[in-house]
Amino acid sequence: MGWLTKIFKGSSHRISEGNYNSKHVDDRFWEEPSTGLEVYAQNENEDIDRAIALSLLEEEDRKARARDKNMHLEEDEQLARALQESLNVEPPPLQNGNSYHPFPFVYSSGYRICGGCHNEIGHGRFLNFMGAVWHPNCFKCHACHQPIFDYEFSMSGNQPYHKMCYKEQYHPKCDVCKQFIPTGMNGLIEYRAHPFWLQKYCPSHEMDRTPRCCSCERMEPRDTKYVKLDDGRKICLECLDSAIMDTSECQPLYHDIQEFYEGLNMRVSQKVPLLLVERQALNDAMEGEKHGHHHLPETRGLCLSEEQTISTISRKPRIGAGNRVMEPLTEPYRLTRRCEVTAILLLYGLPRLLTGSILAHEMMHAWLRLNGFRTLRPDVEEGICQVLAHMWIESEIVAGSASSSIASTSASSSSAMSSKKGKRSQFERKLGEFFKHQIESDTSAAYGDGFRAGNRAVRQYGLKSTLEHIRLTGSFPY
């Protein structure tokens, strides 16, 4: 029986990852058979012993196979019961809108095709999810293309993601601090967004004194430094590119708007001084005016009727260390009353299109006073002035689009042409749309409601008829 024992020890059975493999190892060594009766008898006895041993070995093998089959059946039944109880054979539950618990890895006991590589899974571990089965290494994140082994993952449409990959891809980031916008106690993501620029930011930045550009109103990102003007305002670099910084630099724009009024048969007969001033000088002049309506929270232009001495900016300030505008050179300017209008004041440091729209507005105030219009209600006077500002911006947007189209088809056009001399950058065209949007969406009674009423009247009856109706009745025609 020592030989039989050797045979049994030589056999092996391995089960790995749900796969059953059996290997029969035979360590016997055979010699050439001898001739003669004894040898024949011996050989016959050995043949009998060998047959008995093989029979016992086959019986043991059948028992092993039966045990292995029973073990797999029991395991499959346990897994099936676990899946039935925990998942009820329904799609996995969502958590926070996109988190899933995948089905646990189970062992395949039949013919299945992987939803990733489209090869047979065979006898091994697989994942059952979204109506398909997958090799563990084939169930991959749609963003990083690495296998998902986490207990939870996220879905977008029919695409799986690691939770962090999903967050990087879809969770909104603050355009100011560049961090993920935090989730509130109710599980919702709350953020603020500029109505025009759609700049997203954390609600906390409205309380932490994050500065805004004094022109486009965008918040200053942490990785960008706005330029600080000497009166405390901050301006972004894009707006600074076309900003008008002193009185002499504004004169060509003043000439353009005078031509705009002449094109409407509304020539301003008197030569009205135009001065660019700092914020404090504008506020001081506003206090010296006996009448007038001012656009709060900050006035950026003023049509004066009183004699005053104004401190005007005579030379463009330079930008010093830390993106700070050095104190500009100013000089006093004495205003004398020769007519109903003594001067037009504008806040310095604003982009050309914004400066022009403010100037067009104040020029309309001057035209009304110089042409004998009686004292008007705030909504009528400010409304019609806003209509003229809106008309000028529209003309600039159209002219800028036309010049850009011509420049794009002309090989001789210079790419270095300044935006202040006619060519519009893409941002400046967008900026013009923003200033137009500001006028249209103003919620104040005088400037907002007044503009909408005046604009309606001008579109329906024309500018000339509307102005004549205002002269006669002091109100817009309906």
C-alpha positions in Angstrom: 0.0 0.0 0.0 3.0 2.2 0.1 2.8 2.6 -3.6 -0.9 3.5 -3.4 -0.1 6.1 -0.7 2.5 7.6 -3.0 0.0 7.8 -5.8 -2.5 9.7 -3.6 0.1 12.1 -2.3 1.1 12.8 -5.8 -2.3 14.1 -6.8 -3.2 17.8 -6.3 -6.4 20.0 -6.6 -6.3 23.8 -6.9 -9.2 26.3 -6.7 -8.3 29.9 -7.5 -10.7 32.9 -8.1 -13.6 30.6 -8.7 -11.7 28.4 -11.2 -11.4 24.6 -10.7 -8.3 22.9 -11.9 -7.3 19.3 -11.1 -3.9 17.7 -11.9 -3.0 14.1 -11.5 0.6 13.6 -10.7 2.1 10.1 -11.2 5.6 9.5 -9.7 5.9 5.9 -10.8 8.9 4.7 -12.7 8.6 1.6 -14.9 11.3 -0.9 -15.9 11.3 -3.1 -19.1 9.2 -6.2 -18.4 11.2 -9.6 -18.0 10.5 -12.8 -19.8 9.4 -16.0 -18.0 6.4 -17.2 -15.9 7.5 -15.5 -12.7 7.9 -12.2 -14.4 4.6 -12.7 -16.1 2.9 -13.5 -12.8 4.5 -10.6 -11.2 3.4 -8.4 -14.0 -0.1 -9.7 -13.8 -0.2 -9.0 -10.1 1.1 -5.5 -10.6 -1.5 -5.0 -13.4 -4.2 -5.9 -10.9 -2.8 -3.7 -8.2 -2.5 -0.9 -10.7 -6.2 -1.3 -11.7 -7.3 -1.3 -8.1 -5.3 1.9 -7.5 -6.6 3.6 -10.5 -10.2 2.7 -9.5 -9.6 4.1 -6.0 -8.1 7.2 -7.5 -11.0 7.8 -9.9 -13.4 7.3 -7.0 -11.5 9.9 -4.9 -11.5 12.3 -7.9 -15.3 11.9 -8.3 -15.8 12.7 -4.6 -13.6 15.7 -4.9 -15.4 17.0 -7.9 -18.8 16.5 -6.1 -17.5 18.4 -3.0 -16.2 21.2 -5.2 -19.5 21.5 -7.1 -21.5 21.5 -3.9 -19.2 24.2 -2.5 -19.7 26.4 -5.6 -23.5 25.8 -5.6 -23.6 26.8 -1.9 -21.5 29.9 -2.5 -23.6 31.0 -5.5 -26.8 30.6 -3.5 -25.3 32.7 -0.6 -24.3 35.4 -3.0 -27.7 35.3 -4.8 -29.4 35.6 -1.4 -27.1 38.5 -0.4 -27.8 40.4 -3.6 -31.5 39.7 -3.4 -31.7 41.0 0.2 -29.4 44.0 -0.1 -30.2 45.2 -3.6 -33.5 43.4 -4.4 -32.2 43.1 -7.9 -33.0 46.8 -8.5 -30.6 49.5 -9.8 -28.2 50.7 -7.1 -29.3 53.6 -4.9 -28.2 57.2 -5.6 -26.5 59.2 -2.9 -26.1 63.0 -3.2 -27.5 62.8 -6.7 -24.7 60.8 -8.3 -23.0 58.3 -5.9 -23.6 54.6 -6.4 -22.8 51.5 -4.4 -21.8 48.9 -7.1 -22.8 45.3 -6.8 -20.1 43.4 -4.9 -17.6 41.2 -6.8 -19.1 37.8 -7.4 -17.9 34.6 -9.1 -19.0 33.8 -12.6 -20.6 30.4 -13.1 -21.6 30.7 -16.7 -20.9 32.3 -20.1 -20.7 36.2 -19.8 -19.3 39.0 -22.0 -17.5 41.9 -20.3 -19.1 45.3 -21.0 -15.7 46.9 -21.2 -13.4 44.6 -23.3 -16.2 42.6 -24.8 -14.4 39.3 -24.1 -15.7 36.3 -22.2 -15.4 36.6 -18.5 -15.3 32.9 -18.0 -14.8 31.5 -14.5 -13.6 34.4 -12.4 -14.6 37.5 -10.5 -16.8 40.1 -12.2 -18.9 43.2 -11.4 -22.6 43.4 -12.2 -23.8 47.0 -12.8 -26.0 49.0 -15.2 -27.4 45.8 -16.8 -23.9 44.6 -17.8 -21.1 42.6 -16.3 -17.5 43.7 -16.2 -14.0 42.4 -15.4 -12.8 44.2 -12.3 -10.1 46.0 -14.3 -12.5 46.9 -17.2 -14.9 49.0 -15.1 -13.1 52.3 -15.5 -13.5 56.0 -14.7 -14.6 58.0 -17.7 -12.3 60.8 -16.7 -8.9 59.2 -15.7 -9.6 55.8 -17.4 -8.3 54.0 -14.4 -10.3 51.0 -12.8 -12.8 51.9 -10.1 -12.2 49.8 -7.0 -13.8 52.2 -4.6 -16.9 51.2 -2.6 -18.7 54.3 -4.0 -18.5 56.0 -7.3 -20.4 58.7 -9.2 -22.3 58.6 -12.5 -22.9 61.2 -15.2 -25.4 59.9 -17.7 -24.2 56.3 -18.3 -20.6 57.1 -17.5 -19.0 56.1 -14.2 -16.4 58.3 -12.4 -14.3 58.1 -9.3 -15.9 60.5 -6.8 -12.9 62.8 -6.9 -12.8 62.7 -10.7 -16.5 63.6 -10.8 -15.9 66.5 -8.5 -13.1 67.8 -10.6 -15.2 67.5 -13.7 -18.6 68.8 -12.5 -18.4 70.4 -9.1 -18.4 74.2 -9.6 -15.2 76.1 -8.6 -15.2 79.6 -7.4 -13.8 82.0 -10.0 -12.4 84.2 -7.2 -10.6 81.8 -4.8 -10.3 78.9 -7.3 -11.6 76.4 -4.7 -14.6 74.1 -4.8 -17.7 76.0 -3.9 -18.7 74.4 -0.5 -21.8 72.3 -0.1 -24.3 73.7 2.3 -26.0 72.0 5.3 -28.9 71.0 3.1 -26.6 69.2 0.7 -27.0 71.8 -2.0 -24.2 73.9 -3.6 -25.0 77.6 -3.3 -23.0 80.2 -5.2 -23.4 83.7 -6.6 -23.0 84.6 -10.3 -22.7 87.9 -12.1 -25.8 88.3 -14.3 -23.8 89.3 -17.4 -20.3 87.8 -17.0 -21.5 84.7 -15.2 -18.5 84.8 -12.9 -19.3 82.2 -10.2 -18.1 82.8 -6.7 -18.6 81.7 -3.1 -21.3 83.8 -1.2 -18.6 84.6 1.4 -16.8 86.9 -1.0 -19.6 89.4 -0.8 -18.8 89.8 2.9 -14.9 89.6 2.8 -14.4 92.8 1.0 -13.2 91.2 -2.2 -12.7 94.2 -4.6 -14.6 94.6 -7.8 -13.5 96.3 -11.0 -15.0 99.8 -11.0 -15.9 99.4 -14.7 -17.0 95.8 -15.5 -17.9 94.9 -11.9 -16.1 91.6 -12.0 -14.6 90.4 -8.7 -10.8 90.3 -8.4 -9.5 86.7 -8.6 -6.9 85.7 -6.0 -4.4 84.9 -8.7 -4.8 88.3 -10.5 -4.0 91.8 -9.2 -6.2 94.7 -10.2 -4.7 98.2 -10.6 -5.6 100.5 -7.7 -6.4 104.1 -8.6 -5.3 106.9 -6.3 -9.0 107.5 -5.2 -9.3 103.9 -4.0 -11.1 102.4 -7.0 -9.7 99.2 -8.6 -9.8 98.4 -12.3 -9.0 95.1 -14.0 -6.2 94.9 -16.6 -8.6 94.3 -19.5 -10.6 97.5 -18.7 -7.4 99.4 -18.0 -6.2 98.6 -21.6 -8.7 101.2 -23.1 -9.1 103.5 -20.0 -8.9 107.2 -20.5 -6.8 108.8 -17.8 -6.6 112.5 -18.4 -8.4 115.5 -19.9 -6.3 115.8 -23.1 -6.7 112.1 -23.8 -10.4 112.4 -23.7 -10.7 115.2 -26.3 -10.8 112.9 -29.4 -13.6 111.0 -27.9 -15.4 114.3 -27.1 -15.0 115.2 -30.8 -16.5 111.8 -31.9 -19.6 112.3 -29.7 -20.1 115.9 -31.0 -20.1 114.4 -34.5 -22.6 111.8 -33.3 -25.0 114.5 -32.1 -24.5 116.4 -35.4 -25.5 113.3 -37.3 -28.8 113.3 -35.4 -29.3 117.0 -36.2 -28.8 117.9 -32.6 -25.7 120.0 -32.7 -24.6 121.5 -29.4 -24.1 125.2 -30.3 -22.0 126.2 -27.3 -18.4 125.0 -26.7 -18.8 123.3 -23.4 -15.5 122.5 -21.5 -14.9 118.8 -20.8 -12.8 117.9 -17.8 -11.7 114.5 -16.3 -11.6 114.6 -12.6 -11.0 112.4 -9.6 -13.8 111.0 -7.5 -13.5 113.6 -4.7 -13.6 116.5 -7.1 -16.7 115.1 -8.8 -18.4 114.7 -5.4 -17.5 118.3 -4.4 -18.8 119.6 -7.7 -22.0 117.7 -7.2 -22.6 119.3 -3.8 -22.1 122.7 -5.4 -24.9 122.1 -8.0 -28.2 123.6 -7.0 -30.2 121.0 -9.0 -29.8 117.8 -10.9 -30.4 114.1 -10.5 -27.5 111.8 -9.7 -27.1 108.1 -10.3 -26.3 106.4 -7.0 -24.4 104.6 -5.6 -21.7 106.5 -7.5 -21.9 109.4 -9.9 -19.5 109.1 -12.8 -20.5 112.2 -14.8 -22.0 115.6 -14.2 -23.3 118.5 -16.4 -22.7 121.7 -14.5 -24.7 124.9 -14.6 -23.0 126.8 -11.8 -19.7 128.7 -11.6 -17.1 126.7 -9.7 -13.4 126.0 -9.5 -12.7 122.4 -10.5 -9.5 120.4 -9.9 -9.0 118.6 -13.3 -6.4 115.9 -14.2 -4.0 117.5 -16.6 -1.5 114.7 -17.0 -1.9 110.9 -17.2 -0.8 109.2 -14.0 1.7 106.4 -14.1 1.4 102.9 -12.6 3.9 102.4 -9.7 4.8 99.5 -7.5 2.1 97.0 -6.5 -0.1 97.8 -9.5 -0.9 101.2 -7.9 -1.6 104.3 -9.9 0.6 107.1 -8.6 -1.2 110.4 -7.8 -2.1 112.2 -11.0 -1.1 115.8 -11.8 -4.0 118.1 -11.2 -4.6 121.8 -11.8 -7.5 124.1 -10.9 -9.9 125.2 -13.6 -12.2 128.1 -13.1 -15.7 127.7 -14.6 -17.5 130.9 -15.7 -21.2 131.0 -16.6 -21.6 132.2 -20.2 -24.7 130.0 -20.8 -26.9 127.4 -19.2 -24.0 124.9 -19.1 -20.6 125.7 -17.5 -18.8 122.3 -18.0 -19.1 118.5 -18.3 -17.2 116.5 -15.7 -16.3 112.9 -16.1 -14.7 110.4 -13.7 -11.2 109.5 -15.0 -9.8 106.0 -15.3 -12.8 104.3 -17.1 -12.7 102.5 -20.4 -13.3 104.4 -23.6 -16.8 102.9 -24.2 -18.0 103.6 -20.7 -16.5 107.1 -20.7 -18.2 107.7 -24.1 -21.6 106.5 -22.9 -21.4 108.7 -19.8 -20.3 111.6 -22.0 -23.2 111.0 -24.4 -25.6 111.1 -21.5 -24.2 114.3 -20.1 -24.2 115.9 -23.5 -27.9 115.3 -23.8 -28.4 117.2 -20.5 -26.4 120.1 -22.0 -28.5 119.9 -25.3 -31.7 120.0 -23.3 -30.7 123.1 -21.3 -29.2 124.9 -24.2 -32.4 124.4 -26.3 -34.8 125.8 -23.7 -36.4 122.7 -22.4 -38.2 123.5 -19.2 -37.5 121.6 -15.9 -38.4 118.0 -16.6 -39.3 115.2 -14.3 -36.3 113.0 -13.3 -37.6 110.0 -15.2 -38.1 112.0 -18.4 -34.8 113.9 -18.4 -32.6 111.0 -17.2 -34.6 108.6 -19.4 -34.0 110.5 -22.6 -30.4 111.0 -21.7 -30.0 107.3 -21.2 -31.6 106.7 -24.6 -28.9 108.8 -26.3 -26.2 107.0 -24.3 -27.7 103.6 -25.4 -27.8 104.8 -29.1 -24.2 105.8 -29.0 -23.0 102.5 -27.5 -25.1 100.6 -30.2 -23.4 102.6 -32.9 -20.0 101.8 -31.5 -20.7 98.1 -31.3 -21.9 98.1 -34.9 -18.9 100.1 -36.0 -16.5 97.9 -34.1 -17.9 94.8 -35.6 -17.7 96.2 -39.1 -14.1 97.4 -38.6 -13.1 94.0 -37.2 -14.6 92.3 -40.3 -12.7 94.6 -42.6 -9.5 94.1 -40.6 -9.8 90.4 -40.7 -9.9 90.4 -44.5 -7.3 93.0 -45.1 -3.7 91.8 -45.2 -2.3 95.3 -44.6 -4.2 95.9 -41.4 -1.9 96.5 -38.4 -2.3 94.1 -35.5 -0.8 96.7 -33.2 -3.5 99.3 -33.7 -4.8 100.5 -30.3 -8.4 99.9 -29.2 -8.6 103.6 -28.5 -8.0 104.4 -32.2 -10.8 102.3 -33.6 -10.0 98.6 -33.6 -11.9 96.7 -30.9 -10.5 93.8 -29.0 -12.8 90.9 -28.4 -13.0 91.9 -24.7 -13.8 95.5 -25.6 -16.7 94.4 -27.8 -18.0 92.3 -24.9 -17.5 95.3 -22.6 -19.7 97.4 -24.9 -22.4 94.7 -24.7 -22.1 94.9 -20.9 -22.6 98.7 -20.7 -25.6 98.4 -23.1 -27.0 95.6 -20.8 -26.4 97.8 -17.8 -28.6 100.6 -19.2 -31.3 98.2 -20.3 -31.5 96.3 -17.0 -31.2 99.3 -14.6 -33.9 99.0 -11.9 -34.0 102.6 -10.7 -37.1 104.7 -11.4 -35.4 107.6 -13.1 -32.6 105.9 -15.1 -34.1 102.4 -15.6 -37.9 103.0 -16.0 -37.2 106.3 -17.6 -34.9 104.7 -20.2 -37.5 102.0 -21.1 -40.3 104.5 -21.5 -38.1 106.8 -23.6 -36.7 104.0 -25.7 -40.2 102.7 -26.4 -41.3 106.2 -27.5 -38.3 106.7 -29.8 -38.7 103.4 -31.4 -42.4 104.0 -32.1 -42.4 107.7 -33.0 -38.8 108.6 -33.7 -36.3 110.7 -31.8 -37.4 114.1 -33.3 -41.1 113.6 -32.6 -40.4 112.3 -29.1 -38.3 115.4 -28.3 -41.0 117.7 -29.6 -43.6 115.9 -27.4 -41.3 116.3 -24.4 -40.9 120.1 -25.2 -44.7 120.6 -25.3 -45.9 118.2 -22.5 -42.9 117.4 -20.4 -43.6 113.7 -20.8 -43.0 110.8 -23.2 -45.6 110.1 -25.9 -47.7 106.9 -25.5 
